[in-house]
Amino acid sequence: MAQNNSQQDYNQSKPLGNFNEAKAPNKFDVQQRLEELEAQVYQTTKETTPPYAETESSFLQKITNGMNVFRNWFNKLPQAGKLIVGIVVVLMGFSILNLFVRLIANLITLAILSLILYGLYKYLFSPSQTK
């Protein structure tokens, strides 16, 4: 009796019926079940995905919290520690600035080189026009 009930529960939990039977599932039933699953997925996604504005505000809150933690840590340092951290931050800032300046200089050099190569290509390989 208990085995019979578990077999009924198993058959009821199957979404599209038993495929071992001789009868194939109705195309309408499959389509209806597919639409129900799509609706469930859409509803679950809609409930779990926050809107863009909330994501942006949480990102700003994380940055603000991080800055507050850093500020509290920095204020607790002795004068010598504040001086060392300040020097390290300034050196890191200059190295990042240097990186961007070098990147821009390399891009300008690449643009000038490509213009020169294009001019040489046009001069050497283009057919000459005779009158």
C-alpha positions as a Markdown table, in Angstrom:
| # | Residue | x | y | z |
|---|---|---|---|---|
| 1 | Met | 0.0 | 0.0 | 0.0 |
| 2 | Ala | 2.8 | 2.4 | 0.9 |
| 3 | Gln | 4.7 | 1.5 | -2.2 |
| 4 | Asn | 1.6 | 2.2 | -4.3 |
| 5 | Asn | 1.2 | 5.7 | -2.7 |
| 6 | Ser | 4.8 | 6.5 | -3.4 |
| 7 | Gln | 4.4 | 5.4 | -7.0 |
| 8 | Gln | 1.4 | 7.7 | -7.3 |
| 9 | Asp | 3.3 | 10.6 | -5.8 |
| 10 | Tyr | 6.2 | 9.9 | -8.2 |
| 11 | Asn | 3.8 | 9.9 | -11.2 |
| 12 | Gln | 2.2 | 13.1 | -10.1 |
| 13 | Ser | 5.5 | 14.9 | -9.6 |
| 14 | Lys | 6.6 | 14.2 | -13.1 |
| 15 | Pro | 5.9 | 17.3 | -15.2 |
| 16 | Leu | 5.2 | 15.7 | -18.6 |
| 17 | Gly | 3.9 | 12.3 | -17.7 |
| 18 | Asn | 5.5 | 8.9 | -18.0 |
| 19 | Phe | 7.3 | 8.5 | -21.3 |
| 20 | Asn | 7.6 | 4.7 | -20.9 |
| 21 | Glu | 3.9 | 4.4 | -21.7 |
| 22 | Ala | 2.9 | 3.7 | -25.2 |
| 23 | Lys | 1.1 | 7.1 | -25.5 |
| 24 | Ala | 3.3 | 10.1 | -26.3 |
| 25 | Pro | 2.6 | 13.4 | -24.4 |
| 26 | Asn | 0.3 | 15.8 | -26.1 |
| 27 | Lys | 2.1 | 18.7 | -27.9 |
| 28 | Phe | -0.3 | 21.1 | -26.2 |
| 29 | Asp | 0.6 | 19.8 | -22.8 |
| 30 | Val | 4.3 | 20.2 | -23.4 |
| 31 | Gln | 3.8 | 23.7 | -24.7 |
| 32 | Gln | 1.6 | 24.6 | -21.7 |
| 33 | Arg | 4.2 | 23.2 | -19.3 |
| 34 | Leu | 7.0 | 25.1 | -21.1 |
| 35 | Glu | 5.1 | 28.4 | -20.7 |
| 36 | Glu | 4.5 | 27.7 | -17.0 |
| 37 | Leu | 8.2 | 27.0 | -16.5 |
| 38 | Glu | 9.1 | 30.2 | -18.3 |
| 39 | Ala | 6.7 | 32.2 | -16.1 |
| 40 | Gln | 8.3 | 30.6 | -13.0 |
| 41 | Val | 11.8 | 31.5 | -14.2 |
| 42 | Tyr | 10.7 | 35.0 | -15.0 |
| 43 | Gln | 9.1 | 35.5 | -11.7 |
| 44 | Thr | 12.1 | 34.1 | -9.8 |
| 45 | Thr | 14.5 | 36.3 | -11.8 |
| 46 | Lys | 12.3 | 39.4 | -11.2 |
| 47 | Glu | 12.2 | 38.8 | -7.4 |
| 48 | Thr | 16.0 | 38.1 | -7.0 |
| 49 | Thr | 17.4 | 40.7 | -9.4 |
| 50 | Pro | 17.5 | 44.2 | -7.8 |
| 51 | Pro | 16.8 | 47.2 | -10.1 |
| 52 | Tyr | 19.8 | 49.2 | -11.4 |
| 53 | Ala | 19.3 | 52.1 | -9.1 |
| 54 | Glu | 19.5 | 49.9 | -6.0 |
| 55 | Thr | 22.7 | 48.3 | -7.4 |
| 56 | Glu | 24.2 | 51.7 | -8.0 |
| 57 | Ser | 23.3 | 53.0 | -4.5 |
| 58 | Ser | 24.7 | 49.8 | -2.9 |
| 59 | Phe | 28.0 | 50.3 | -4.9 |
| 60 | Leu | 28.2 | 53.9 | -3.6 |
| 61 | Gln | 27.5 | 52.7 | -0.1 |
| 62 | Lys | 30.3 | 50.1 | -0.3 |
| 63 | Ile | 32.7 | 52.8 | -1.5 |
| 64 | Thr | 31.6 | 55.2 | 1.3 |
| 65 | Asn | 31.9 | 52.5 | 3.9 |
| 66 | Gly | 35.4 | 51.6 | 2.6 |
| 67 | Met | 36.5 | 55.2 | 2.8 |
| 68 | Asn | 35.1 | 55.5 | 6.3 |
| 69 | Val | 37.0 | 52.4 | 7.4 |
| 70 | Phe | 40.2 | 53.7 | 5.8 |
| 71 | Arg | 39.7 | 57.2 | 7.4 |
| 72 | Asn | 39.1 | 55.6 | 10.9 |
| 73 | Trp | 42.2 | 53.4 | 10.5 |
| 74 | Phe | 44.3 | 56.4 | 9.3 |
| 75 | Asn | 43.2 | 58.6 | 12.2 |
| 76 | Lys | 44.2 | 55.9 | 14.7 |
| 77 | Leu | 47.8 | 55.9 | 13.3 |
| 78 | Pro | 50.6 | 57.8 | 15.1 |
| 79 | Gln | 52.1 | 60.8 | 13.4 |
| 80 | Ala | 55.0 | 58.8 | 11.9 |
| 81 | Gly | 52.6 | 56.2 | 10.5 |
| 82 | Lys | 50.4 | 58.9 | 9.0 |
| 83 | Leu | 53.5 | 60.4 | 7.3 |
| 84 | Ile | 54.6 | 57.0 | 5.9 |
| 85 | Val | 51.1 | 56.2 | 4.6 |
| 86 | Gly | 50.9 | 59.7 | 3.0 |
| 87 | Ile | 54.2 | 59.2 | 1.3 |
| 88 | Val | 53.2 | 55.8 | 0.0 |
| 89 | Val | 49.9 | 57.1 | -1.3 |
| 90 | Val | 51.6 | 60.0 | -3.1 |
| 91 | Leu | 54.2 | 57.7 | -4.7 |
| 92 | Met | 51.4 | 55.3 | -5.8 |
| 93 | Gly | 49.5 | 58.2 | -7.3 |
| 94 | Phe | 52.5 | 59.4 | -9.2 |
| 95 | Ser | 53.2 | 55.9 | -10.5 |
| 96 | Ile | 49.6 | 55.6 | -11.8 |
| 97 | Leu | 49.8 | 59.1 | -13.4 |
| 98 | Asn | 53.2 | 58.1 | -15.0 |
| 99 | Leu | 51.5 | 54.9 | -16.4 |
| 100 | Phe | 48.8 | 56.9 | -18.1 |
| 101 | Val | 51.2 | 59.5 | -19.5 |
| 102 | Arg | 53.4 | 56.7 | -20.9 |
| 103 | Leu | 50.3 | 55.0 | -22.4 |
| 104 | Ile | 49.2 | 58.3 | -24.1 |
| 105 | Ala | 52.7 | 58.9 | -25.4 |
| 106 | Asn | 52.9 | 55.4 | -26.8 |
| 107 | Leu | 49.5 | 55.8 | -28.5 |
| 108 | Ile | 50.6 | 59.1 | -30.1 |
| 109 | Thr | 53.9 | 57.5 | -31.3 |
| 110 | Leu | 51.9 | 54.6 | -32.8 |
| 111 | Ala | 49.6 | 57.0 | -34.6 |
| 112 | Ile | 52.5 | 59.0 | -36.1 |
| 113 | Leu | 54.3 | 55.8 | -37.1 |
| 114 | Ser | 51.2 | 54.4 | -38.8 |
| 115 | Leu | 50.8 | 57.7 | -40.7 |
| 116 | Ile | 54.4 | 57.6 | -41.9 |
| 117 | Leu | 54.0 | 53.9 | -43.0 |
| 118 | Tyr | 50.7 | 54.7 | -44.8 |
| 119 | Gly | 52.4 | 57.6 | -46.7 |
| 120 | Leu | 55.3 | 55.3 | -47.7 |
| 121 | Tyr | 52.9 | 52.7 | -48.8 |
| 122 | Lys | 51.0 | 55.1 | -51.0 |
| 123 | Tyr | 54.2 | 56.6 | -52.4 |
| 124 | Leu | 55.9 | 53.2 | -53.2 |
| 125 | Phe | 53.0 | 50.9 | -54.1 |
| 126 | Ser | 50.4 | 53.0 | -55.6 |
| 127 | Pro | 50.3 | 53.1 | -59.4 |
| 128 | Ser | 51.8 | 56.2 | -60.8 |
| 129 | Gln | 49.5 | 58.4 | -62.9 |
| 130 | Thr | 50.9 | 59.3 | -66.2 |
| 131 | Lys | 49.5 | 62.1 | -68.4 |
